[in-house]
Amino acid sequence: MAMLHTVNKSPFEKRSLDSALSHAIDGAAILMIEDGIYGALKGTAVSAKIEKALGNLKVYVLGPDLKARGMTEDQVVDGVKVVDYAGFVDLVTEYDKVQAWL
Amino acid sequence: MKLAVLVNEGPYQHQAADSALQFVKAAVAKGHEIFRVFFYHDGVNNGTRFAIPPQDDRNITVEWSKLAEEHKLDLVVCIAAAQRRGILDENEAKRQGKSGDNIAPGFRISGLGQLIEAGIQAERLVVFGD
C-alpha cells in the first residue's frame, strides 16, 4: 500500500510539502514537481526536513522542472533522485496510489 | 497500465495544464492506456478553441486536440464548470440559446459521473491542479 505523494508548490510559499511529509508513511515516496522543486534544493531552510525524510521515504524531483527554474541536478539534496516525465509515469505505476498535494 | 488524469487548472494559469499534457504524452509513449482525461474547475478552459496564444508560445488546447486525435484520447470537460466559464458544444449552445459553440476538437462535454467512472475503471488517477 505504498503511496506516491506529488507536491507542486514551493515550501517557501505553501505548506503542501509539510502536508505530504506528515501524511507519508514508511515506504512511501514524495515527488516534487513544478514550484515544488524548491523543496529539493541543498542549503535551504527546508533541506534538513528532506534529509530526515530520506530515512524512511524515497524522494524524487522532476528534472525538467528543475531545469526550467535554472537549477541543476548537483544543487539537489544528496539522496534525492532526479526523474524525467517517463520516470514520473514509472513512479505512478510503481506505487499503489497517487496523492497530489496542491 | 490503465491511467486516468484529472486537470483542475486552466492553460497559462500556472503549470498544471502543461504538466498534465507532458505526463499524458510520456504515458502514451510508454504504451500505457489513458482511460480518460477529465477537466474540472478552471481546467475546462483547456477545451476552448477560441483561445489564441502568441505565435511563439505553445498552444496547449491545440496540443491536447492533436494528442487526442493521435491516440484516441477521451477528453471530457465537466458540464457545470464549462457552463460557468462559457465553454459550449453545439448541443449546449442550442439548448442555452447561444449563437455559437467553442469546444475544441477532441473534447466532449459531460458530467461528473465521467470522473467517478474514470476513478473506478483506471488503475491510477493522477491529479494536476493549482
gemmi code that builds the backbone of each chain (N, CA, C; Angstrom):
import gemmi

chains = {
    "A": [
        ("MET", (0.829, -1.214, 0.000), (0.000, 0.000, 0.000), (0.863, 1.264, 0.000)),
        ("ALA", (1.965, 1.189, -0.694), (2.833, 2.373, -0.715), (2.241, 3.434, -1.638)),
        ("MET", (2.292, 4.647, -1.185), (1.666, 5.742, -1.918), (2.704, 6.729, -2.449)),
        ("LEU", (2.419, 7.275, -3.624), (3.252, 8.337, -4.194), (2.564, 9.673, -3.905)),
        ("HIS", (3.275, 10.574, -3.260), (2.731, 11.903, -2.950), (3.394, 12.922, -3.870)),
        ("THR", (2.601, 13.642, -4.657), (3.198, 14.685, -5.504), (3.002, 16.050, -4.834)),
        ("VAL", (4.025, 16.885, -4.922), (3.999, 18.224, -4.326), (4.351, 19.225, -5.425)),
        ("ASN", (3.456, 20.190, -5.684), (3.734, 21.127, -6.781), (3.877, 22.582, -6.330)),
        ("LYS", (3.986, 22.796, -5.022), (4.158, 24.171, -4.522), (5.509, 24.321, -3.838)),
        ("SER", (6.088, 25.507, -3.924), (7.322, 25.790, -3.202), (7.035, 25.723, -1.703)),
        ("PRO", (7.939, 25.111, -0.923), (7.731, 25.067, 0.528), (7.883, 26.450, 1.159)),
        ("PHE", (8.380, 27.431, 0.378), (8.528, 28.792, 0.886), (7.286, 29.626, 0.581)),
        ("GLU", (6.286, 28.967, -0.059), (5.060, 29.670, -0.418), (3.848, 29.031, 0.255)),
        ("LYS", (3.785, 27.694, 0.200), (2.635, 26.959, 0.725), (3.111, 25.820, 1.612)),
        ("ARG", (2.171, 25.146, 2.267), (2.532, 24.090, 3.198), (2.341, 22.678, 2.620)),
        ("SER", (2.237, 22.596, 1.288), (1.989, 21.301, 0.632), (3.048, 20.257, 0.981)),
        ("LEU", (4.321, 20.661, 1.010), (5.396, 19.709, 1.304), (5.245, 19.180, 2.732)),
        ("ASP", (4.942, 20.089, 3.669), (4.731, 19.662, 5.063), (3.551, 18.699, 5.162)),
        ("SER", (2.460, 19.011, 4.427), (1.288, 18.126, 4.433), (1.677, 16.746, 3.930)),
        ("ALA", (2.409, 16.717, 2.817), (2.821, 15.439, 2.233), (3.696, 14.672, 3.220)),
        ("LEU", (4.690, 15.358, 3.790), (5.629, 14.691, 4.700), (4.930, 14.177, 5.954)),
        ("SER", (3.929, 14.922, 6.428), (3.275, 14.489, 7.666), (2.270, 13.361, 7.425)),
        ("HIS", (1.854, 13.167, 6.174), (0.927, 12.073, 5.865), (1.643, 10.822, 5.353)),
        ("ALA", (2.828, 11.008, 4.780), (3.534, 9.877, 4.166), (4.021, 8.905, 5.247)),
        ("ILE", (3.788, 7.628, 5.013), (4.254, 6.622, 5.959), (5.462, 5.889, 5.365)),
        ("ASP", (6.157, 5.115, 6.202), (7.358, 4.407, 5.765), (7.126, 3.691, 4.434)),
        ("GLY", (8.056, 3.845, 3.520), (7.956, 3.156, 2.237), (7.273, 3.972, 1.157)),
        ("ALA", (6.666, 5.091, 1.541), (6.007, 5.950, 0.554), (7.054, 6.787, -0.178)),
        ("ALA", (6.606, 7.488, -1.217), (7.526, 8.333, -1.971), (6.948, 9.727, -2.139)),
        ("ILE", (7.844, 10.694, -2.203), (7.467, 12.088, -2.466), (8.074, 12.449, -3.822)),
        ("LEU", (7.253, 13.054, -4.692), (7.783, 13.555, -5.970), (7.505, 15.047, -6.038)),
        ("MET", (8.575, 15.837, -6.133), (8.425, 17.290, -6.199), (8.427, 17.737, -7.651)),
        ("ILE", (7.350, 18.430, -8.049), (7.222, 18.914, -9.427), (6.915, 20.416, -9.401)),
        ("GLU", (6.934, 21.043, -10.578), (6.633, 22.480, -10.717), (7.413, 23.270, -9.658)),
        ("ASP", (6.764, 24.235, -8.965), (7.478, 25.022, -7.950), (7.877, 24.182, -6.734)),
        ("GLY", (7.358, 22.966, -6.672), (7.719, 22.058, -5.591), (9.200, 21.721, -5.573)),
        ("ILE", (9.870, 21.887, -6.721), (11.298, 21.534, -6.829), (12.172, 22.323, -5.850)),
        ("TYR", (11.681, 23.508, -5.438), (12.484, 24.318, -4.498), (12.673, 23.586, -3.175)),
        ("GLY", (11.788, 22.623, -2.899), (11.916, 21.830, -1.677), (13.050, 20.825, -1.743)),
        ("ALA", (13.553, 20.568, -2.945), (14.581, 19.529, -3.119), (16.000, 20.089, -3.058)),
        ("LEU", (16.109, 21.414, -2.949), (17.434, 22.033, -3.055), (18.253, 21.979, -1.764)),
        ("LYS", (19.565, 21.878, -1.959), (20.538, 21.859, -0.854), (20.660, 23.245, -0.230)),
        ("GLY", (20.979, 23.289, 1.019), (21.345, 24.543, 1.677), (20.211, 25.528, 1.887)),
        ("THR", (18.982, 25.035, 1.965), (17.853, 25.930, 2.241), (17.316, 25.633, 3.646)),
        ("ALA", (16.317, 26.427, 4.055), (15.719, 26.261, 5.382), (14.932, 24.952, 5.509)),
        ("VAL", (14.608, 24.314, 4.367), (13.853, 23.052, 4.454), (14.706, 21.820, 4.122)),
        ("SER", (15.969, 22.031, 3.720), (16.830, 20.900, 3.327), (16.892, 19.816, 4.394)),
        ("ALA", (17.007, 20.251, 5.676), (17.139, 19.288, 6.772), (15.911, 18.382, 6.856)),
        ("LYS", (14.744, 18.964, 6.557), (13.494, 18.202, 6.575), (13.534, 17.061, 5.554)),
        ("ILE", (14.065, 17.375, 4.373), (14.173, 16.381, 3.298), (15.201, 15.318, 3.666)),
        ("GLU", (16.340, 15.774, 4.212), (17.386, 14.816, 4.623), (16.828, 13.832, 5.637)),
        ("LYS", (15.999, 14.329, 6.553), (15.387, 13.480, 7.576), (14.376, 12.517, 6.923)),
        ("ALA", (13.579, 13.049, 5.993), (12.557, 12.230, 5.320), (13.184, 11.069, 4.550)),
        ("LEU", (14.398, 11.284, 4.038), (15.069, 10.245, 3.249), (15.346, 8.983, 4.063)),
        ("GLY", (15.244, 9.097, 5.374), (15.439, 7.936, 6.236), (14.365, 6.863, 6.039)),
        ("ASN", (13.122, 7.293, 5.795), (12.052, 6.296, 5.640), (11.204, 6.467, 4.378)),
        ("LEU", (11.538, 7.475, 3.556), (10.782, 7.701, 2.315), (11.751, 7.792, 1.141)),
        ("LYS", (11.230, 7.503, -0.051), (12.005, 7.790, -1.264), (11.612, 9.212, -1.678)),
        ("VAL", (12.579, 9.995, -2.091), (12.271, 11.360, -2.516), (12.782, 11.585, -3.943)),
        ("TYR", (11.893, 12.097, -4.780), (12.212, 12.345, -6.192), (11.909, 13.789, -6.550)),
        ("VAL", (12.579, 14.276, -7.593), (12.286, 15.617, -8.109), (12.253, 15.526, -9.635)),
        ("LEU", (11.357, 16.305, -10.252), (11.209, 16.262, -11.709), (12.277, 17.137, -12.384)),
        ("GLY", (13.190, 16.498, -13.120), (14.319, 17.172, -13.756), (13.945, 18.343, -14.654)),
        ("PRO", (12.981, 18.164, -15.588), (12.625, 19.279, -16.478), (12.155, 20.527, -15.710)),
        ("ASP", (11.495, 20.318, -14.563), (11.024, 21.464, -13.775), (12.173, 22.121, -13.000)),
        ("LEU", (13.190, 21.337, -12.652), (14.413, 21.896, -12.042), (15.077, 22.814, -13.056)),
        ("LYS", (15.264, 22.251, -14.271), (15.955, 22.947, -15.352), (15.210, 24.231, -15.740)),
        ("ALA", (13.864, 24.146, -15.772), (13.047, 25.303, -16.153), (13.239, 26.464, -15.185)),
        ("ARG", (13.700, 26.141, -13.971), (13.908, 27.179, -12.953), (15.382, 27.502, -12.756)),
        ("GLY", (16.207, 27.082, -13.716), (17.631, 27.402, -13.680), (18.418, 26.628, -12.647)),
        ("MET", (17.855, 25.532, -12.155), (18.543, 24.726, -11.146), (19.170, 23.497, -11.811)),
        ("THR", (20.244, 22.995, -11.212), (20.900, 21.821, -11.777), (20.815, 20.653, -10.793)),
        ("GLU", (21.105, 19.459, -11.319), (20.984, 18.254, -10.502), (21.930, 18.255, -9.302)),
        ("ASP", (23.099, 18.938, -9.451), (24.039, 18.922, -8.318), (23.643, 19.902, -7.213)),
        ("GLN", (22.561, 20.649, -7.424), (22.058, 21.534, -6.368), (21.014, 20.836, -5.497)),
        ("VAL", (20.715, 19.571, -5.863), (19.673, 18.820, -5.169), (20.267, 18.087, -3.956)),
        ("VAL", (19.511, 18.000, -2.881), (19.931, 17.292, -1.660), (20.399, 15.877, -2.018)),
        ("ASP", (21.544, 15.446, -1.460), (22.060, 14.100, -1.739), (21.030, 13.053, -1.328)),
        ("GLY", (20.783, 12.111, -2.225), (19.805, 11.057, -1.924), (18.480, 11.280, -2.625)),
        ("VAL", (18.222, 12.530, -3.040), (17.007, 12.823, -3.808), (17.289, 12.457, -5.262)),
        ("LYS", (16.418, 11.637, -5.847), (16.650, 11.197, -7.226), (15.930, 12.096, -8.219)),
        ("VAL", (16.627, 12.405, -9.312), (16.047, 13.233, -10.362), (15.425, 12.319, -11.416)),
        ("VAL", (14.158, 12.572, -11.767), (13.488, 11.774, -12.808), (12.960, 12.700, -13.906)),
        ("ASP", (12.751, 12.143, -15.096), (12.096, 12.900, -16.170), (10.613, 12.489, -16.203)),
        ("TYR", (9.859, 12.956, -17.215), (8.431, 12.624, -17.268), (8.196, 11.117, -17.382)),
        ("ALA", (9.087, 10.431, -18.111), (8.957, 8.970, -18.228), (9.133, 8.338, -16.842)),
        ("GLY", (10.062, 8.901, -16.062), (10.275, 8.420, -14.697), (9.081, 8.712, -13.809)),
        ("PHE", (8.435, 9.848, -14.035), (7.202, 10.233, -13.326), (6.140, 9.146, -13.582)),
        ("VAL", (5.979, 8.790, -14.868), (4.991, 7.766, -15.237), (5.329, 6.436, -14.545)),
        ("ASP", (6.620, 6.070, -14.533), (7.033, 4.825, -13.877), (6.682, 4.837, -12.391)),
        ("LEU", (6.898, 5.989, -11.734), (6.578, 6.085, -10.301), (5.085, 5.882, -10.067)),
        ("VAL", (4.272, 6.465, -10.952), (2.815, 6.343, -10.828), (2.391, 4.867, -10.898)),
        ("THR", (3.043, 4.109, -11.782), (2.664, 2.705, -11.932), (3.266, 1.838, -10.819)),
        ("GLU", (4.435, 2.265, -10.313), (5.154, 1.513, -9.283), (4.444, 1.553, -7.927)),
        ("TYR", (3.853, 2.711, -7.605), (3.165, 2.871, -6.319), (1.680, 2.588, -6.499)),
        ("ASP", (1.034, 2.156, -5.410), (-0.366, 1.718, -5.494), (-1.352, 2.859, -5.734)),
        ("LYS", (-1.039, 4.012, -5.133), (-1.939, 5.163, -5.253), (-1.120, 6.431, -5.416)),
        ("VAL", (-1.769, 7.442, -6.012), (-1.086, 8.722, -6.177), (-1.920, 9.808, -5.506)),
        ("GLN", (-1.297, 10.588, -4.640), (-1.993, 11.674, -3.953), (-1.301, 12.994, -4.283)),
        ("ALA", (-2.061, 13.925, -4.856), (-1.482, 15.232, -5.185), (-1.727, 16.215, -4.042)),
        ("TRP", (-0.655, 16.803, -3.547), (-0.768, 17.870, -2.539), (-0.598, 19.177, -3.273)),
        ("LEU", (-1.721, 19.897, -3.452), (-1.693, 21.095, -4.299), (-1.544, 22.374, -3.473)),
    ],
    "B": [
        ("MET", (-0.513, -0.062, -18.268), (-1.481, 0.153, -17.190), (-2.539, 1.175, -17.610)),
        ("LYS", (-3.744, 1.036, -17.030), (-4.827, 1.958, -17.369), (-4.774, 3.168, -16.431)),
        ("LEU", (-4.533, 4.355, -16.984), (-4.387, 5.562, -16.173), (-5.482, 6.574, -16.500)),
        ("ALA", (-5.862, 7.364, -15.494), (-6.773, 8.481, -15.730), (-6.126, 9.739, -15.172)),
        ("VAL", (-6.455, 10.868, -15.797), (-5.842, 12.140, -15.392), (-6.943, 13.158, -15.135)),
        ("LEU", (-6.780, 13.921, -14.047), (-7.718, 14.999, -13.711), (-6.961, 16.323, -13.787)),
        ("VAL", (-7.495, 17.265, -14.561), (-6.850, 18.574, -14.713), (-7.770, 19.644, -14.126)),
        ("ASN", (-7.312, 20.313, -13.078), (-8.138, 21.296, -12.365), (-7.735, 22.742, -12.621)),
        ("GLU", (-6.797, 22.947, -13.520), (-6.285, 24.298, -13.752), (-6.310, 24.624, -15.238)),
        ("GLY", (-6.592, 25.865, -15.567), (-6.645, 26.292, -16.959), (-5.253, 26.432, -17.554)),
        ("PRO", (-5.197, 26.564, -18.902), (-3.900, 26.766, -19.535), (-3.381, 28.168, -19.236)),
        ("TYR", (-2.066, 28.343, -19.198), (-1.409, 29.641, -18.994), (-1.705, 30.245, -17.623)),
        ("GLN", (-2.244, 29.445, -16.692), (-2.515, 29.947, -15.347), (-1.246, 29.800, -14.524)),
        ("HIS", (-0.854, 28.537, -14.339), (0.433, 28.289, -13.729), (1.092, 27.205, -14.578)),
        ("GLN", (1.217, 25.973, -14.043), (1.912, 24.959, -14.850), (1.147, 23.645, -14.953)),
        ("ALA", (0.015, 23.530, -14.248), (-0.643, 22.231, -14.148), (-1.089, 21.673, -15.507)),
        ("ALA", (-1.605, 22.559, -16.389), (-2.062, 22.084, -17.698), (-0.873, 21.549, -18.502)),
        ("ASP", (0.270, 22.261, -18.421), (1.478, 21.805, -19.110), (1.961, 20.474, -18.525)),
        ("SER", (1.972, 20.396, -17.199), (2.433, 19.166, -16.544), (1.569, 17.975, -16.954)),
        ("ALA", (0.242, 18.192, -16.952), (-0.678, 17.116, -17.308), (-0.434, 16.656, -18.742)),
        ("LEU", (-0.259, 17.635, -19.641), (-0.013, 17.332, -21.047), (1.278, 16.526, -21.214)),
        ("GLN", (2.345, 16.969, -20.548), (3.627, 16.256, -20.654), (3.518, 14.857, -20.051)),
        ("PHE", (2.768, 14.747, -18.950), (2.594, 13.444, -18.306), (1.859, 12.481, -19.243)),
        ("VAL", (0.777, 12.971, -19.855), (-0.012, 12.115, -20.754), (0.833, 11.697, -21.961)),
        ("LYS", (1.620, 12.651, -22.512), (2.497, 12.324, -23.640), (3.477, 11.217, -23.253)),
        ("ALA", (4.078, 11.348, -22.070), (5.059, 10.356, -21.609), (4.389, 9.009, -21.364)),
        ("ALA", (3.166, 9.037, -20.839), (2.460, 7.787, -20.536), (2.096, 7.031, -21.819)),
        ("VAL", (1.599, 7.747, -22.832), (1.254, 7.050, -24.082), (2.521, 6.572, -24.790)),
        ("ALA", (3.600, 7.346, -24.663), (4.876, 6.935, -25.279), (5.365, 5.626, -24.660)),
        ("LYS", (5.027, 5.399, -23.401), (5.432, 4.176, -22.715), (4.435, 3.036, -22.939)),
        ("GLY", (3.399, 3.302, -23.730), (2.442, 2.261, -24.061), (1.313, 2.083, -23.058)),
        ("HIS", (1.169, 3.029, -22.111), (0.064, 2.931, -21.162), (-1.229, 3.398, -21.809)),
        ("GLU", (-2.340, 2.908, -21.290), (-3.641, 3.337, -21.802), (-4.133, 4.514, -20.960)),
        ("ILE", (-4.517, 5.604, -21.627), (-5.126, 6.717, -20.895), (-6.631, 6.525, -21.016)),
        ("PHE", (-7.249, 6.108, -19.933), (-8.681, 5.815, -19.957), (-9.483, 7.093, -20.232)),
        ("ARG", (-9.059, 8.172, -19.586), (-9.767, 9.450, -19.791), (-8.946, 10.591, -19.188)),
        ("VAL", (-9.079, 11.780, -19.781), (-8.562, 12.995, -19.135), (-9.799, 13.825, -18.812)),
        ("PHE", (-10.001, 14.111, -17.531), (-11.182, 14.870, -17.117), (-10.769, 16.282, -16.726)),
        ("PHE", (-11.470, 17.273, -17.268), (-11.163, 18.678, -16.999), (-12.253, 19.259, -16.107)),
        ("TYR", (-11.826, 19.768, -14.949), (-12.763, 20.230, -13.935), (-12.339, 21.631, -13.487)),
        ("HIS", (-13.236, 22.356, -12.810), (-12.933, 23.727, -12.343), (-12.373, 24.561, -13.524)),
        ("ASP", (-11.326, 25.385, -13.276), (-10.766, 26.192, -14.368), (-10.101, 25.331, -15.442)),
        ("GLY", (-9.926, 24.046, -15.161), (-9.357, 23.122, -16.141), (-10.173, 23.048, -17.418)),
        ("VAL", (-11.469, 23.390, -17.329), (-12.319, 23.338, -18.535), (-11.837, 24.315, -19.603)),
        ("ASN", (-11.100, 25.369, -19.176), (-10.579, 26.345, -20.142), (-9.542, 25.747, -21.096)),
        ("ASN", (-9.067, 24.543, -20.802), (-8.199, 23.827, -21.750), (-8.962, 23.484, -23.022)),
        ("GLY", (-10.289, 23.497, -22.941), (-11.098, 22.953, -24.025), (-11.755, 23.973, -24.933)),
        ("THR", (-11.314, 25.236, -24.897), (-11.897, 26.201, -25.830), (-10.999, 26.404, -27.040)),
        ("ARG", (-11.564, 26.329, -28.230), (-10.753, 26.513, -29.436), (-10.637, 27.996, -29.796)),
        ("PHE", (-11.248, 28.878, -29.012), (-11.200, 30.316, -29.310), (-9.983, 31.024, -28.712)),
        ("ALA", (-9.208, 30.338, -27.893), (-8.029, 30.980, -27.304), (-6.927, 31.105, -28.358)),
        ("ILE", (-6.292, 32.269, -28.410), (-5.236, 32.497, -29.402), (-3.970, 32.977, -28.687)),
        ("PRO", (-3.136, 32.051, -28.221), (-1.880, 32.460, -27.600), (-0.930, 33.017, -28.663)),
        ("PRO", (0.054, 33.849, -28.270), (1.003, 34.385, -29.257), (1.659, 33.253, -30.058)),
        ("GLN", (2.056, 33.557, -31.310), (2.564, 32.508, -32.202), (3.826, 31.821, -31.700)),
        ("ASP", (4.636, 32.560, -30.895), (5.874, 31.947, -30.398), (5.662, 31.206, -29.084)),
        ("ASP", (4.396, 31.099, -28.654), (4.080, 30.374, -27.416), (3.407, 29.056, -27.786)),
        ("ARG", (3.433, 28.124, -26.861), (2.761, 26.850, -27.109), (1.252, 27.054, -27.078)),
        ("ASN", (0.533, 26.292, -27.920), (-0.921, 26.331, -27.885), (-1.396, 25.051, -27.207)),
        ("ILE", (-1.694, 25.163, -25.922), (-1.995, 23.985, -25.104), (-3.234, 23.247, -25.614)),
        ("THR", (-4.279, 24.007, -25.977), (-5.512, 23.374, -26.460), (-5.254, 22.590, -27.741)),
        ("VAL", (-4.505, 23.200, -28.662), (-4.192, 22.512, -29.920), (-3.390, 21.238, -29.635)),
        ("GLU", (-2.481, 21.319, -28.646), (-1.689, 20.131, -28.304), (-2.567, 19.012, -27.744)),
        ("TRP", (-3.548, 19.383, -26.916), (-4.495, 18.373, -26.414), (-5.261, 17.737, -27.574)),
        ("SER", (-5.759, 18.592, -28.478), (-6.558, 18.099, -29.608), (-5.745, 17.148, -30.477)),
        ("LYS", (-4.467, 17.541, -30.733), (-3.593, 16.700, -31.564), (-3.364, 15.351, -30.898)),
        ("LEU", (-3.071, 15.418, -29.591), (-2.791, 14.207, -28.828), (-4.017, 13.289, -28.800)),
        ("ALA", (-5.199, 13.916, -28.694), (-6.444, 13.146, -28.651), (-6.657, 12.430, -29.972)),
        ("GLU", (-6.342, 13.133, -31.074), (-6.533, 12.538, -32.390), (-5.548, 11.387, -32.616)),
        ("GLU", (-4.284, 11.639, -32.249), (-3.253, 10.623, -32.479), (-3.479, 9.361, -31.665)),
        ("HIS", (-3.947, 9.534, -30.435), (-4.015, 8.384, -29.528), (-5.433, 8.036, -29.091)),
        ("LYS", (-6.424, 8.598, -29.785), (-7.842, 8.330, -29.478), (-8.134, 8.563, -27.988)),
        ("LEU", (-7.702, 9.729, -27.490), (-7.932, 10.025, -26.075), (-9.360, 10.519, -25.866)),
        ("ASP", (-9.886, 10.235, -24.684), (-11.203, 10.727, -24.306), (-11.006, 11.949, -23.409)),
        ("LEU", (-11.182, 13.154, -23.974), (-11.001, 14.391, -23.217), (-12.382, 14.899, -22.818)),
        ("VAL", (-12.679, 14.874, -21.519), (-14.024, 15.214, -21.058), (-13.997, 16.471, -20.195)),
        ("VAL", (-14.870, 17.415, -20.556), (-14.988, 18.685, -19.846), (-16.237, 18.615, -18.963)),
        ("CYS", (-16.115, 18.994, -17.703), (-17.260, 18.979, -16.782), (-18.299, 20.002, -17.226)),
        ("ILE", (-19.535, 19.563, -17.369), (-20.576, 20.442, -17.929), (-20.885, 21.649, -17.051)),
        ("ALA", (-20.984, 21.459, -15.736), (-21.343, 22.585, -14.858), (-20.213, 23.610, -14.825)),
        ("ALA", (-18.971, 23.122, -14.729), (-17.807, 24.017, -14.722), (-17.696, 24.732, -16.066)),
        ("ALA", (-18.032, 24.014, -17.155), (-17.930, 24.572, -18.508), (-18.968, 25.677, -18.715)),
        ("GLN", (-20.195, 25.443, -18.237), (-21.249, 26.445, -18.454), (-20.935, 27.731, -17.699)),
        ("ARG", (-20.377, 27.585, -16.498), (-19.993, 28.784, -15.732), (-18.959, 29.616, -16.484)),
        ("ARG", (-18.117, 28.935, -17.263), (-16.995, 29.619, -17.910), (-17.198, 29.821, -19.414)),
        ("GLY", (-18.408, 29.550, -19.905), (-18.704, 29.807, -21.315), (-18.076, 28.845, -22.290)),
        ("ILE", (-17.926, 27.585, -21.879), (-17.444, 26.557, -22.805), (-18.667, 25.751, -23.244)),
        ("LEU", (-18.965, 25.795, -24.544), (-20.185, 25.163, -25.060), (-19.896, 24.310, -26.278)),
        ("ASP", (-20.600, 23.189, -26.401), (-20.572, 22.455, -27.665), (-21.842, 22.822, -28.435)),
        ("GLU", (-22.008, 22.251, -29.601), (-23.116, 22.649, -30.463), (-24.480, 22.437, -29.784)),
        ("ASN", (-24.632, 21.275, -29.155), (-25.904, 20.960, -28.498), (-26.219, 21.920, -27.367)),
        ("GLU", (-25.206, 22.180, -26.533), (-25.397, 23.062, -25.379), (-25.678, 24.491, -25.824)),
        ("ALA", (-25.004, 24.938, -26.892), (-25.216, 26.288, -27.413), (-26.678, 26.435, -27.848)),
        ("LYS", (-27.172, 25.404, -28.516), (-28.553, 25.415, -28.994), (-29.515, 25.430, -27.808)),
        ("ARG", (-29.228, 24.545, -26.848), (-30.094, 24.377, -25.687), (-30.150, 25.655, -24.845)),
        ("GLN", (-29.027, 26.377, -24.781), (-28.954, 27.587, -23.959), (-29.256, 28.853, -24.766)),
        ("GLY", (-29.559, 28.692, -26.046), (-29.869, 29.839, -26.895), (-28.677, 30.736, -27.172)),
        ("LYS", (-27.486, 30.151, -27.251), (-26.280, 30.931, -27.550), (-25.969, 30.847, -29.045)),
        ("SER", (-25.239, 31.864, -29.558), (-25.065, 31.966, -31.001), (-23.991, 31.036, -31.572)),
        ("GLY", (-23.165, 30.473, -30.734), (-22.145, 29.576, -31.297), (-21.506, 28.731, -30.223)),
        ("ASP", (-20.729, 27.741, -30.664), (-20.033, 26.893, -29.705), (-18.534, 27.102, -29.838)),
        ("ASN", (-17.801, 26.715, -28.816), (-16.350, 26.939, -28.841), (-15.532, 25.741, -28.371)),
        ("ILE", (-16.157, 24.577, -28.262), (-15.403, 23.416, -27.778), (-14.355, 23.025, -28.822)),
        ("ALA", (-13.169, 22.676, -28.336), (-12.069, 22.333, -29.245), (-12.206, 20.893, -29.725)),
        ("PRO", (-11.621, 20.582, -30.913), (-11.703, 19.213, -31.445), (-11.113, 18.210, -30.454)),
        ("GLY", (-11.791, 17.075, -30.316), (-11.285, 16.018, -29.440), (-11.836, 16.097, -28.037)),
        ("PHE", (-12.433, 17.245, -27.673), (-13.045, 17.389, -26.344), (-14.531, 17.102, -26.436)),
        ("ARG", (-15.108, 16.607, -25.330), (-16.563, 16.496, -25.255), (-17.011, 16.950, -23.874)),
        ("ILE", (-18.251, 17.426, -23.812), (-18.799, 17.931, -22.557), (-19.659, 16.839, -21.936)),
        ("SER", (-19.429, 16.559, -20.661), (-20.255, 15.561, -19.974), (-20.247, 15.841, -18.474)),
        ("GLY", (-20.809, 14.931, -17.715), (-20.989, 15.174, -16.284), (-19.895, 14.579, -15.420)),
        ("LEU", (-20.008, 14.881, -14.115), (-19.041, 14.417, -13.124), (-18.972, 12.898, -13.009)),
        ("GLY", (-20.068, 12.228, -13.434), (-20.084, 10.764, -13.420), (-18.910, 10.190, -14.201)),
        ("GLN", (-18.476, 10.950, -15.215), (-17.351, 10.518, -16.051), (-16.046, 10.503, -15.260)),
        ("LEU", (-15.941, 11.420, -14.277), (-14.753, 11.440, -13.416), (-14.793, 10.245, -12.458)),
        ("ILE", (-15.980, 10.012, -11.896), (-16.139, 8.880, -10.965), (-15.818, 7.570, -11.692)),
        ("GLU", (-16.369, 7.443, -12.910), (-16.123, 6.228, -13.687), (-14.624, 6.054, -13.972)),
        ("ALA", (-13.962, 7.174, -14.296), (-12.516, 7.112, -14.563), (-11.766, 6.654, -13.315)),
        ("GLY", (-12.208, 7.153, -12.158), (-11.578, 6.757, -10.896), (-11.745, 5.285, -10.609)),
        ("ILE", (-12.888, 4.735, -11.029), (-13.162, 3.311, -10.785), (-12.455, 2.435, -11.816)),
        ("GLN", (-12.566, 2.820, -13.084), (-12.045, 1.981, -14.169), (-10.517, 2.000, -14.282)),
        ("ALA", (-9.929, 3.167, -14.041), (-8.471, 3.265, -14.197), (-7.784, 2.732, -12.947)),
        ("GLU", (-6.548, 2.246, -13.152), (-5.790, 1.716, -12.008), (-5.151, 2.833, -11.197)),
        ("ARG", (-4.910, 3.971, -11.826), (-4.361, 5.138, -11.119), (-5.077, 6.384, -11.626)),
        ("LEU", (-5.336, 7.309, -10.709), (-5.869, 8.619, -11.096), (-4.836, 9.663, -10.677)),
        ("VAL", (-4.312, 10.384, -11.648), (-3.253, 11.360, -11.360), (-3.854, 12.764, -11.483)),
        ("VAL", (-3.695, 13.576, -10.430), (-4.344, 14.883, -10.355), (-3.328, 16.007, -10.568)),
        ("PHE", (-3.694, 16.943, -11.448), (-2.870, 18.127, -11.681), (-3.735, 19.347, -11.414)),
        ("GLY", (-3.215, 20.305, -10.665), (-4.023, 21.490, -10.384), (-3.233, 22.548, -9.670)),
        ("ASP", (-3.925, 23.578, -9.198), (-3.230, 24.657, -8.524), (-3.812, 24.878, -7.142)),
    ],
}
model = gemmi.Model(1)
for chain_id, residues in chains.items():
    chain = gemmi.Chain(chain_id)
    for i, (resn, *xyz) in enumerate(residues, 1):
        res = gemmi.Residue()
        res.name, res.seqid = resn, gemmi.SeqId(i, " ")
        for name, pos in zip(("N", "CA", "C"), xyz):
            atom = gemmi.Atom()
            atom.name, atom.element = name, gemmi.Element(name[0])
            atom.pos, atom.b_iso = gemmi.Position(*pos), 0.0
            res.add_atom(atom)
        chain.add_residue(res)
    model.add_chain(chain)
structure = gemmi.Structure()
structure.add_model(model)
structure.setup_entities()
